[in-house]
Amino acid sequence: MVNRWRRAGLATAVVLVLVAASLVGVVWWRHTHRGALAQALTLVPDDVQRYSWTDWAGVRRAVHVRDAEHPSGAAVDAFLAKGYDADLTSASAMVTSADALQSHLGFSPATADSELFAQSDSGAVVVVEPRSTDGLDRALERTGYTEGKGGIWDGTDAVATLGITPEFNYIAVHDGRVFASDSSEYLDEVLGGGFSPDDGVGEVADAVGEPVSAVVYSGDYVCGHLAMSQADDVDQAQAEELIRQAGGVDPLTAFAMATDADRQVTVALGFENHDQAVHNADARAALASGPAPGQGGDFADRFRLGRVAADGSVVTMRLRPVAGTYVLSDLSTGPVLFASC
């Protein structure tokens, strides 16, 4: 009898070990299989409220522009014009400085692999993954930047005359990436690393997969900046009635809108739990299929609503843009009815 109980206890222990190992395996698989966007979010502080992502290599492929090691200013401008027409450049902080960055520092949207622009109440940072950082220190020195504490280059006396925006006042080259900010203190904080985005933010970033261009917002940001409270009184009243007809909505924990290489748009909406996600899948689909108060006209003027699904606590909505519309750039600023809180 004693042996039987011992064998039963041993079997139970083995099962528990296997379950624990399985859970660890799932966590490891999710971590190692995260997309470039989701991985980039770990490079910036946890208090970031707005993330703007551009896969520049993907944009070049999408608009059929070949990579060039040293593109001319005209080539950079031509590429950006094509990217703009495809609605794939609006998330970037580099566009207005593209020519100057390329000619003086050797990287720009025309040559970089990717860019993340992250903004919080504490500061903002641009993280660029150039093709190579070889020779960048020499280019910074030649351009007028001076190296300071912690490897942070100060270009505040140089950038204004070069046509480079203040987001690149301070630059650090770290782990094969360029980190830039208008604040040396915030940049120093970013270089400390060891960040993990809010769970809701991480989930919606995972849900949009491998986008070419995307915005990701924290719950507080989306509920403040995409909310119908940004609309006038007439539009707010219409929105309230439309939300009532749709059965009501729950607050968002995070929001992402992304465009893939085929220029199809995915929206990911985060909620507290699966039950809220299921309810909001139906409600948000109804809201995204009708009038667009605050934007004008109907959402059908901008896109055709595709599959809407709840997976865990995240709702995904597929949007097929109407030809000639700019869904990502237009609907990543508020008010947006289907992003209401």
C-alpha positions in Angstrom: 0.0 0.0 0.0 2.8 2.4 0.9 4.6 1.7 -2.4 1.4 2.4 -4.2 1.0 5.8 -2.6 4.6 6.5 -3.3 4.2 5.6 -6.9 1.1 7.8 -7.2 2.9 10.7 -5.6 5.8 10.2 -7.9 3.5 10.2 -10.9 1.8 13.3 -9.8 5.2 15.0 -9.3 6.3 14.0 -12.8 3.0 15.4 -14.3 3.6 18.7 -12.5 7.1 18.9 -13.7 6.0 18.2 -17.3 3.3 20.9 -17.0 5.8 23.4 -15.7 8.2 22.6 -18.4 5.5 22.9 -21.0 4.6 26.4 -19.7 8.2 27.4 -19.7 8.5 26.1 -23.3 5.4 28.2 -24.4 6.9 31.3 -22.9 10.3 30.6 -24.5 8.7 30.0 -27.9 6.6 33.2 -27.7 9.7 35.2 -26.8 11.9 33.8 -29.5 9.2 34.0 -32.2 8.2 37.6 -31.5 8.2 39.9 -34.6 10.6 42.7 -35.2 8.1 45.3 -33.9 7.4 43.4 -30.7 11.1 42.9 -30.1 11.8 46.6 -30.8 9.4 47.7 -28.0 11.9 46.2 -25.5 14.5 48.7 -26.5 12.7 51.7 -25.0 11.4 52.5 -21.5 8.2 51.0 -20.0 6.4 54.3 -19.7 6.3 54.9 -23.4 2.7 55.8 -24.5 3.1 56.0 -28.3 5.3 53.8 -30.5 5.7 54.5 -34.2 7.3 51.7 -36.3 8.7 51.6 -39.8 10.3 48.6 -41.5 12.2 50.7 -44.0 13.6 47.6 -45.8 10.0 46.4 -46.2 8.9 49.8 -47.4 11.5 49.7 -50.2 10.4 46.2 -51.2 6.8 47.3 -51.2 7.3 50.2 -53.5 9.9 48.4 -55.6 12.9 50.5 -54.9 16.3 48.8 -55.0 18.7 49.2 -52.1 21.6 51.6 -52.8 24.6 52.1 -50.6 24.9 55.8 -51.1 21.7 57.1 -52.6 21.6 60.7 -53.9 19.3 63.3 -52.4 17.1 63.0 -55.5 16.9 59.2 -55.0 16.0 59.6 -51.3 13.2 62.1 -52.2 11.9 59.9 -55.0 11.7 56.9 -52.6 9.9 58.9 -49.9 7.4 60.1 -52.4 6.6 56.6 -53.4 6.4 55.5 -49.7 4.1 58.5 -49.0 1.7 57.6 -51.8 1.5 54.1 -50.4 0.8 55.4 -46.9 3.9 53.7 -45.5 5.9 56.7 -44.1 3.7 58.5 -41.7 5.1 56.8 -38.6 8.6 58.0 -39.2 10.5 60.7 -37.3 13.3 60.7 -40.0 11.4 61.8 -43.1 11.8 65.6 -42.7 15.6 65.1 -42.1 16.1 62.3 -44.6 18.4 64.1 -47.1 20.6 65.6 -44.3 20.9 62.4 -42.4 21.9 60.5 -45.5 24.4 63.0 -46.7 26.0 63.8 -43.3 25.6 60.7 -41.3 25.2 58.0 -43.9 21.8 56.6 -42.9 18.2 57.6 -43.7 14.9 55.9 -44.6 16.4 55.1 -48.0 19.1 52.9 -46.4 18.1 51.9 -42.8 16.6 48.6 -42.0 14.0 49.8 -39.5 13.0 52.7 -37.2 11.1 52.9 -33.9 10.0 56.4 -32.6 8.9 56.1 -29.0 7.3 59.0 -27.0 6.4 59.3 -23.3 5.8 62.1 -20.9 9.4 61.8 -19.9 10.9 62.1 -23.3 11.2 60.8 -26.9 13.7 58.5 -28.6 14.3 57.4 -32.1 15.9 53.9 -32.5 17.3 53.3 -36.0 18.8 50.1 -37.3 21.1 51.1 -40.1 22.7 48.7 -42.5 26.0 49.3 -40.7 27.3 51.5 -38.0 30.9 51.3 -39.3 32.4 54.8 -39.6 29.4 56.5 -37.9 31.5 57.8 -35.1 33.8 59.5 -37.6 30.8 60.9 -39.5 29.4 62.4 -36.2 32.7 64.0 -35.4 33.1 65.4 -38.9 29.5 66.7 -38.9 30.1 68.7 -35.7 28.9 66.4 -33.0 31.0 66.2 -29.8 31.3 62.9 -27.8 30.4 63.2 -24.2 29.7 61.1 -21.1 28.5 57.5 -21.8 29.2 57.7 -25.5 26.5 60.2 -26.2 27.3 62.6 -29.0 26.0 66.2 -28.6 25.0 67.8 -31.9 22.9 70.7 -30.6 25.2 73.3 -32.1 25.3 71.5 -35.5 21.9 70.0 -36.3 20.0 73.2 -36.9 22.4 74.4 -39.6 22.4 71.0 -41.2 18.6 70.6 -41.6 18.4 67.8 -39.1 15.4 67.9 -36.6 15.9 68.2 -32.8 15.1 64.5 -32.4 18.7 63.9 -33.4 20.3 66.5 -31.1 21.9 63.7 -29.2 23.0 60.4 -30.7 24.5 57.2 -29.3 25.7 54.2 -31.3 24.9 51.1 -29.3 24.6 47.4 -30.2 24.6 48.1 -33.9 21.8 50.7 -33.6 21.5 54.4 -33.6 19.7 55.9 -30.5 18.7 59.6 -30.8 16.8 62.1 -28.7 16.4 65.8 -28.0 17.3 65.1 -24.4 20.7 63.7 -23.3 19.2 62.6 -19.9 16.4 60.6 -21.5 18.8 59.1 -24.0 21.0 58.0 -21.1 18.0 56.4 -19.5 17.2 54.5 -22.7 20.7 53.2 -23.0 20.3 51.5 -19.6 18.1 48.9 -21.2 16.3 46.1 -19.5 12.8 47.1 -20.5 9.6 45.2 -21.0 6.4 46.8 -22.5 3.1 46.7 -20.7 1.3 43.4 -21.2 -1.5 45.0 -23.2 1.0 46.8 -25.5 3.0 43.7 -26.0 -0.1 41.7 -26.9 -1.4 44.1 -29.6 2.1 44.4 -31.0 2.2 40.6 -31.3 -1.2 40.6 -32.9 -0.3 42.7 -35.8 2.6 40.4 -36.7 5.3 41.8 -39.1 4.0 45.1 -40.3 5.8 47.5 -42.7 4.4 50.5 -40.8 2.6 50.7 -37.5 1.5 52.7 -34.5 1.0 51.2 -31.0 -0.6 53.1 -28.2 -0.9 52.5 -24.5 -4.5 52.4 -23.1 -4.2 55.8 -21.5 -2.9 57.3 -24.8 -5.6 55.8 -27.0 -8.4 56.7 -24.7 -7.2 60.2 -24.5 -6.1 60.9 -28.1 -8.4 58.7 -30.3 -11.5 59.1 -28.1 -14.6 60.9 -29.3 -14.0 63.5 -26.6 -11.8 65.1 -29.3 -14.8 65.6 -31.5 -17.3 68.5 -31.4 -20.6 68.3 -29.5 -22.6 67.2 -32.5 -20.2 64.4 -33.4 -20.0 63.3 -29.8 -23.7 63.0 -29.5 -23.9 60.9 -32.8 -21.0 58.7 -31.5 -22.8 58.1 -28.2 -25.9 56.9 -30.0 -24.0 54.7 -32.4 -22.1 53.1 -29.4 -25.4 52.5 -27.6 -26.9 50.9 -30.7 -23.8 48.6 -31.0 -24.3 47.4 -27.4 -21.7 49.5 -25.7 -17.9 49.2 -25.5 -15.3 48.6 -22.9 -12.1 50.7 -22.3 -9.0 49.7 -24.3 -5.9 48.5 -22.6 -3.8 49.1 -25.8 -4.3 49.8 -29.5 -2.3 49.0 -32.6 -2.8 49.8 -36.3 -0.5 48.4 -38.9 0.0 48.1 -42.6 1.6 45.0 -44.2 3.6 44.7 -47.3 0.4 44.2 -49.4 -0.9 47.5 -47.9 -3.6 45.8 -46.0 -4.3 47.2 -42.5 -4.8 45.3 -39.2 -6.1 46.9 -36.1 -5.5 45.2 -32.7 -7.6 46.2 -29.7 -6.6 45.1 -26.2 -9.1 44.4 -23.4 -9.0 43.2 -19.8 -10.2 39.7 -20.5 -11.6 37.3 -23.2 -15.3 38.0 -22.4 -14.8 41.7 -23.0 -12.9 40.9 -26.2 -15.8 38.7 -27.5 -18.4 41.4 -26.8 -16.2 44.2 -28.3 -15.5 42.2 -31.4 -19.2 42.5 -32.4 -19.5 46.1 -31.1 -16.4 47.4 -32.8 -17.3 45.6 -36.1 -20.6 47.5 -36.1 -18.9 50.8 -35.3 -16.3 50.3 -38.1 -19.0 49.5 -40.7 -21.0 52.7 -40.4 -20.7 56.5 -40.0 -17.4 58.0 -39.0 -18.3 61.0 -36.8 -15.3 63.2 -36.2 -13.6 61.9 -39.4 -16.5 62.7 -41.7 -18.5 60.5 -44.0 -18.5 56.7 -43.5 -15.7 54.3 -42.7 -16.8 52.5 -45.9 -15.4 55.5 -47.8 -12.0 54.6 -46.4 -11.9 50.8 -46.1 -13.8 47.5 -46.5 -14.1 45.7 -43.2 -12.8 42.2 -43.3 -12.4 39.5 -40.6 -13.0 40.6 -37.0 -12.0 38.1 -34.4 -11.3 37.8 -30.6 -8.3 35.8 -29.5 -7.7 35.8 -25.8 -8.1 39.4 -24.7 -7.3 40.9 -28.1 -9.6 41.8 -31.0 -8.2 42.0 -34.5 -9.9 43.8 -37.4 -8.8 43.5 -41.0 -9.3 46.6 -43.1 -8.9 46.7 -46.9 -8.2 50.3 -47.8 -10.2 51.8 -50.7 -7.9 52.9 -53.5 -6.5 56.4 -53.0 -7.2 56.5 -49.2 -4.7 56.9 -46.4 -6.1 54.6 -43.7 -3.1 54.4 -41.4 -2.1 58.0 -41.4 -5.7 59.3 -41.2 -7.0 56.9 -38.5 -4.0 56.9 -36.2 -5.1 60.3 -35.0 -8.4 60.9 -33.4 -11.2 60.9 -33.0 -11.8 57.4 -34.2 -15.2 55.9 -33.4 -14.2 52.2 -33.4 -11.3 53.0 -31.0 -13.7 54.7 -28.5 -13.2 54.0 -24.8 
